Amino acid sequence: MKEIKQPIDEAFRIKVDSTGLKTKLKKCPQGYKVGPDGTSCVKIGAQEKIARHKGAIRGNKKKVGKWQRIERKKKKAIVKRHQYGL
């Protein structure tokens, strides 16, 4: 069976910092990352995908308590404002 190779959409994004220094960043499509040479796109392997997914889940679990605290404070502020008639 022949594999059909499609061209990968490779684009550069220019980022400018506060000093005016321009940095050319490679933008790769979904499922690809910038290669070691910095100019090519390399497909992300299965193990790395799993590791990234697990890391994202772990990070979101850590943020739950913080978001709950924010929501409590927001609700309290809304109640206070309502008491003042605002």
N, C-alpha and C positions, 0 to 999 in steps of 0.2 A: 504494500500500500504506500502510495506516495504522499509525502507530507507537503502541504501547500504552505509556503512561507510568505507571510504578509509583512509589509514594511512596518516597522515600529515607529509610531509618532514620537519623534525626538524633538524637543524644543528647548531653547535656552531662555531663562528668566534673568533679567538684569536687576540686581538689588543694589540700591544706593544707600550708604549710611549717612549719618549726620555730618561727617567731614567731607562728603562728596566722593568718597572712594567707591568705585563701581566693582561689583562682584558678579561674575557670570555663573549662574547656577543651572545645572542640568535638570530638566523636568522629564521624568519618565512616566509611561502609562501605568495603569493599575496592574499590580502583580510583578512589576519590575523595579529595580533600584539602580542607582548610579554605580557603575563598575569601578574597580580599583584605579583605573587610569583617569577617571573623572569625566570622560567624554562618551562612554558607551553605556547602554542600558543592559543590565544582566537580570535574568529571571530569578525571582526569589525562590529559594528551595523550600521543600515541605517542612523541614525541621525549623527553619527560621520563621515560617508562617505560623506554626504552632506556638513557638516561643513568644512571638509578638502578640498573638491572640491571648495567650495566658497572661502576659504582662498587662495587656489592656484591661482584662477582667479584674486582675489584682488591683490595678490602679483605681478602677471605678468603685470597687468595694471599699477602698480606703477613703474615697471622697464622700461616701454616703453619710457618715456622721457629720461632716462639715456642712453638707447641704441641708441636713435636718436642722442644724443650729441656725443657719441662715434663715430658713423658713420660719422657725419659731420667733426669731427676732423681728422678722418682717411682719408677721401676724400681730405681734405685740405692738409694733409701731403703728400699724393700721388701726388697732383698737384704741390706742391713745389719741390718734388723730380724730377718730370718730367721736371720742368723748369730748374733745375740744370743739367739735362741730366743723372740722375741716374736711 
